[in-house]
Amino acid sequence: MDEKKIITVVGATGRQGGALARAILADGNSGFAVRAVTRNSGSERARELERLGAEVVQADYDDGSSLGPAFDRSYGAYLVTNFWEHMSAEREKKQAKALADAVGHAGVQHAIWSTLDDTRECVPLDDDRMPTLQDSYKVPHFDAKAEADHYFTDAGAPTTFLRTTFYWENLLDAFAPQRGEDGVLQLAFPMGNSRLSGIAVEDIGKCALAILERGTDLIGATVSIAGEHLRVAEMAAAITEATGIPVQYLPMTPDAYRALGFPGADEAGNMFQYYAECEERFTTARDLDAVRELDPELQTFATWLEAHRDQLRKAWS
């Protein structure tokens, strides 16, 4: 392990961080070792990473003082925050700043910050197409990350800004199809006929590893990724074909979606409205050929469905 460059992976027991940790650990020729950062080093996911060969350390980005040891002697770092744990843009920005300060102070040579587009560049705050949330944002979990980008440059951290998108694993839980009154599963999203950019979480990890393997080439760059751009009706048809379970697309208006009232409904409604109304801008930024240069095994939605068929059937049974 001493001969390999240490990559500190924040959120290593989560989806994105876990994907990068596993990508590194599965590639014996990567030249990197994984330091997995988690708030609970005794969790089953943490122990599994340890069994796979990761060094597991405990730290919490709500406590900046705990982060220093996590980045000590690290060559690189993967940095991600989880808005959905607390749904506060201001807290997410504070977490991002703590991470930026820590990697800057430690002298990390290559940080990857998992960020998102600033939705206000397409839908300004004074645009009443969608409500303004938390006083200053249209889609807080997008906009807070975008606002936090400068923390990394301010801290002197050599950073690649990795803009992700909706990951298909959301269909297994937070955005899983729901049964309608007739018992048929429905994807009820306010997307109209617009395309939704999606990606397999595994491919986020592979793209991040490829960025690290490129050395300094992409420091300072913004890299926007997706696996495929599909209309939700096309996704429903593909799910039906792959699983044998009928799934229909139920288009909704953004207002109707926000009115569903579940925790985060306003946030999610604005997110889908942004995806729909800013479709061309968002998808154009995610050139699939360019992403495939980073990740030659980039999955399409169909290949992801094939790999997760049994899991989807179990989740929706």
N, C-alpha and C positions, 0 to 999 in steps of 0.2 A: 504493500500500500504506500510505503514511503517514496517509491519510485514514480508513482502516479500523481498527477495534478489533482488536487482536491477541489471538487465542485460542491459547494454548500447549497443544498436544495431546501428552500423554505417551503413549508406546506407539503412535506414529502409524504405524509400519510393521506393527503387529499388527492383529487383526481389529476390536476395538472402536474404538481410536483412529483406525485407518485409515478406518472407516466415517464418523466425525465429520469427519475431514479432508476426505474426498471430498464429503460433504454440503455443507460450507461452500464448497469450491472449485467445486462444480457450480452453486451459487446465486449468480449475479452480483449479486443484490440483498440479500444477507445483511447487508452492512455489516461483515463480519468478514474478517480475514486469518488465515491459518494459519501458526503456527510449529510445525513438526513436530519433536518430540524423539525421538531414537533413539540407541541405543548405537553404531550403525554408520552414520555419515552417508554412507558410500560404497556401501551396499548397493543392489541393484537397486530395491527398494521405496522407499528413500529418494530415489533419483534420479528415480523415476517421480513421486513427490509434488512434487519440485522442478520437473519439467517441467510439472506441472499448475498451478504457481503458488505452491507453499508455500515458506516459508523453512525450511531444514533446519538444525537445530543438534544437536550431539552432547552427550549428558549421560547419567549413569547414576545411578539412584536408590539403588544400593548405595553411592554416593559422594556424600553430601549436599553436599559443597563444589562439586560440578560443576553443581548445579542452579540456582544463583543467576542466571547469565546467561540461562538458558532462560525465566525468568519476568520479566525486566527489561522494564518498560513494557507488560506484558501486562494487558489488561482482564480476560480470563477464562482459565480453564484446565480441561482435561479430564484427570482423573487416574485411572489404572488400573494395577493390578499383576497379575502373572501367577504365581500360585501353582504352576502345573504345570511351570514351568521348574526348580523346586528342591524343591517339595513340603514346604516348611517354614513353618508358621504364624508362628513367631517372626521369621523373616527377612522374611516378607510384612509383618508389623506394623512392623518397623524401616523398611522401604521406605516404607510409608504415612506414618510419622511424619516421615521426611525430606522427603517431598512436602508434607505439611501445614506443616512449619516453613518450607519454601521459599516457598510461596504466601503464608503469613502475613507473612513478612518482606518480600516484594516488594510487598505491598499490592494483590494481585489482588482485583478487585471482585466477581468471581463465579466460584467454583470448582464444578465438578461432580465428585464423588467416586463412582466406580463401585464400589458396595458390594453386600452381600448380607444376607439375613436371618440372625439368630442362631438356629441350629437348637436350641440348648439351651433356648430358651423353650418349645419343643414337646416336646423329648426331653431332659430334664435329665441331667446327668452321671451321676447315680446310677441312671438308668433302664437296665436291662440288656437292653432290646430291641435295642440296637446297642452295639458296643464303643466305649469311649472311646479316642481316638487322640491321640498326641503329648501325653499326660498331662492335657490340659485341654479337649479339644474333641470334639464328635461328628462334625461335618463341618468339618475345619480350614479349608478355603478359604472356607467361608461365615463361620464364627465369627471368624476372624482379621480379616476385613474389617469385620464388625460391631463388633468390639472397637476397631478403629481409627477408627471414626466420630468419637469424641470428640477425637482429635488435631486435627481441623480446627477444631472450635469452640474448643478450648483455644488454638489458634494465632491465633484471631481472624480466621479466613478465612471470608468469607461463602460458605456452601456449600449446594448442593443435593445430597441423598443419593439417587443413582439406583440402585435395586435392580433388577438385571437377572435373567436366568434362563438355562436351557439354550438354547443357540442351535443352530438346525437345521444350520448348517455343520459341527457336530460329526459329523454323519452322513457327511461326506466323509472323515473321518480317524479321530479318537480313538474315536468310538463308531459307526463304520460297521458295517453288517450283515456278519456272518461266515457262510461256507458251512458248513452242517451236513454230516453224513455222507452224506446223500442228495443233496448238491450244491445244495440250495436255500438261498438267503440267509435269514438269521435275525436279527431284532432280539432279542437275548437280554438283557433288562433285568429287574431285580427290582421290577417295578411293579404286579404283579397286574392288577386292573381299574381302578386309579386313573389319573387324568389327569395328564399331564406338560405343564407350561407350557413353551412354546417360543417362540422369536422369531427372525426373520432379523436377522443382525448389521447389515445396512444400516439396519434400523429403529431399532436402538439409536442409531446416528449421527443419524438424523433426529429422534428424540425429544430427544437431547441438544441439537441445534441449536435446536429449538423452545423448550426450557427457557432457553437463552441469549437467544433473541429475546424472551422474556417479561420480560426485565429483572430487576427485583428481586422479582417476584411469588412465585417459588418458592425464594428463599433461606431456608434453615432447614427446608425441607420434605423429606420422604421421598417419592420418586416411584417406585412399583413398576410395572414394565412387563412385558408379554408380548404375543405376537401371537395365540396361540390356546392353549386347553387341550384336549388330546386324549388319549384312551387309546392306548396303544402299538399295540394291535390295529388301531385306526382309522388310525394312522400307517402301519402296514405295508400296509393295504389301499389307502391313498391313494398310496403309493409304487408299488405294483404297477400301479395304474391309470395313473399318470402316466408311468412309465418302460417298462412292458411287461415288466419283470423281476419274476418272482414273489418276494415277500418275505413271510416269516411272522413272527409274534410268538411268541417262545419265552419264556414267563414262567419266572423262576427265583426261588428263595428268596434273600433277601439273604445268608444264610450261604454258599450255593453260589456266589454271585457273588463274594463276598470271597475265597473259596477258589480262584478262578481263578489268582491268584498273579502277575498282571502288575504292573508298577510302578504303584502307586496304586490297586490293586484294593480295598483296605480303604476308602480315601477315596471312591472311586466307588460302592462298594456301600452305604456309609452315606448318600451323597448321594441315590441312587435310593430307598433306604428312607425317607429323610426326605421326599422328594417324594411318596411313596406314602402314608405314614402321617399326614402333615400336609397332605394334599391340600387340604382345605377351607380351612384357614388360609392356605395359600400362594396358592391361586387366587383367593380372595376379595380378597386384598390387591392383586391385579392385575386391576382392572376394565377390561375391553377397551374399553368405550365411552369411558372416561376417557383411555385410551392413544390411542384414535383421535382424540380432540380435539387431542392433541399432534401426532399423525402421521396426517392424513387418508388417506394412502396405505398405512396399516399392512397388511402382507401376512398372509394366511392361510397355513396350511401348503400348501394346494393351489396358491396363486399362487406361493409360493416354489418348489415342486416344478416348476412349469411353467417358471420362469425358469432352473432349474438342471438340467433334464432331461438334457441332453447331458453335463454335467459329472458327474452321478451315474452315468450309463451307463458313462462312461469309467472312473470310479473303481472301479466294481464289476465290470468286465469281466474 
